[in-house]
Amino acid sequence: MIKTAKNTTSLETGIRLTGFQVYDNVTHLAVNTPKDYGKSIKPADLPDGISRFFPVGSSVAQGSREASNSSSSGLPVHTLLPILRELRKDIAEIKNVYSGLEIRMIGGSLLIVYEADWIRAKEALQRLEQEDEDEEDEDEDEDEEGGSKRNGPPYVVKLIDFAHTRLTPGKGPDEGVLLGMNTLLKLVDGRIADLEKD
């Protein structure tokens, strides 16, 4: 693992992009970026990697003349920006909790999944905003509905692959993990700033 970390972005930044997929709204297929991409880039390339993971898409009708000149992967800016802002809050919360733990994690990952279908993402974002406004009313509605199917959130962020984690009382938090989370927060901040300029 140390050799891999030295040869990738992991050692210097605490993170490595390990491949990802972005949904194409015209073909309805995933656009794959393989693990090799994450292993081949340098720290200076990480902002490009985040842009590839969170691309801006344009809603172009399938078969239209403009379709070939427009990206159908990713979300429109007005949907992507609020999702990134909320995602950033969750990453910061995970980091804050983790900074109080005295553990060592080897090979852990932060899994980020977001809804990239334009309509579903917009609807999920509206539900999230509504939940923030009247969380108590929604709890009552859920009880009354008796377990009806609920649509998913606009994104999910989870800590995964932490099988090689151990307690280290008295040694403080894992600085390598915190470095990675700080790097990710900076990258998300950079992506938000880029999108706000446009």
N, C-alpha and C positions, 0 to 999 in steps of 0.2 A: 504493500500500500504506500509506503514512503516513496518508493521509486516512481510510482504512478503520480503521486502528489507533486513530486519535483518536476515531472515532465508535462504537467498540465497546469491549470489555473489554481488547483486546490491548495498547494502549499502557501502561495503568496496571498491569496484572497479568501481562503477558507471555503470556496465553493467551486463546483464544476457542473456545467450543464451536461446532463447525461442523456440527452436526446429528448425529443418531444414531437408531438403531433399538433397541428392546427387544422381545424375543420374548414373545408372549402364549401361555401354556401351555394355555389353553382353546381359543382359536380357531386356534392354531398359525400365526398370522400375526405379522408384525412391526408394532409400534406405532411409527410414524415421528414424530420430532421434526425438523422441517426446518431447513435452514441459517439461514433467516430468524430463528428463535428465538435462535440464538447471536449474531446481529448486532443483535438488538433489546434484549438484556438489559444491565444495568449491572453493575459489579463486585460490588455487594451481592447480586445475584441469582445469582451463580455457585454458592453452596451449594445453592440450589434446583435448578439445572441438574444438579449432580452427583447429587442425590437422584433426579431424574428418570431419569438414566442408570443408577443403581444402586438401583432401587426394591425395596421389600420386597414379595414376593408371598406369597399364601396359597394353599395347595393345596386347592382347592375342586373337587369333581367337576363335570364339565360337566353342565349341565342341572339342577343342584340349586338349591334355593330361595336358598341363600346366595350363589350365583355372582354375582348382580347387585350385591351389596353388598361384594364382595371383589375385590382386585386380583389378576389372574392373570398380570400382567407382573412380572418380577423374580423374585428367589429368596427362599426363607425365610431369616430372619435367621441361623439356625445354619449355613447354607451360605454366605451372602453375606459374613459377617464374616471367616471364614478366607481367603476369596478376596481380599477387600480388603486384609487384612494382608499376604498374599504379594505381591499386586500392588504395594503400597506399597514393599516391599523392592526389587522390580525397578525401579521408577521411581527410587528413591534410588540404586540402583547405576548406572543410566544417567546420572543427574545427576553422580554422583561421577566417572565416567569422563569425561563431557563437561567437567567443571570443570578438567580437566588438559589440554584441547585448545585450541590457539590457532587457532580458526577462527571465521568469521562465517556464520551460517545465516539466510537470508531465506525466510520462508514455509514452514519445516519444520513437521512435525506429529508428534505422538505418537499412534499408533493403538492403541486399547485394544479388544480383543474378548474377551468372556467367554461361557462356556456358560450360557445362561439356561433351558434345559430342566431342570426340577427333578431328574429322575432322572439324566440325564447329568452334570449339574454335581456332584451328590453323588458319583457314581462317579469322576469325574475328580479331585475333591478327595481322595478316598480313595487313588487311585493316586499323586497327588502326595505325600501324607503317607507312603505306603509307600515311594516312591522316596527320600525323605529318610532313612528308617530303614535301608534296605538297598540302597543304590545299587549296590554291587558285585555282589550277587546278581542284580539285574535285568540288568546288563550281560552276565552269563554266560547268563541265560535268553534274552536277545535273540539271542545268538550261536547258541544251540542251536535256536531256533525257525526260523532261516533266513529272516528277512525277513517274518514274518507281519504282518498289518495291526495297527497299534497305534492305540488310541483317542486322541483329542486331549486336550490339557491343559485345566484349568478356565478358563484365561485366557491371553492373549498380549498383550504390549506391545511395540511396534516403533516405531522412529524412521523416518518416511517423509517423502517430499516434500522432500528435501534437495538438489535439483538446483542451487539457487542458493547453494551453499556454497563458500567459498574459504578457503584457508590464510591466516593472518595472523600470521606469526612475530614474536614479541616484543611482541604486543599483548594477550596474556592471553586468557582465555576470553570467550565471548560473554555479556555480562551480561544481555542481553535474554532469551536462551534459559534461562539460570540462573534469572532472575526467574520465567519461566513454569513451570519445573519446581518451584521452591519454592512457587509458588502452588498448583500441582496437588497437591503433597505436603500442604500445609495443608488443601486441600479434602478430600482422601481421609482425612486425620486427623480432620477435622470429621465426615465421614460415619461413620467408625468410632465416634467418640465418641457420636454420635446413636444409633447402633444398639445400642451397649453400654448406654445408658440405658434402652432399652425392655425 
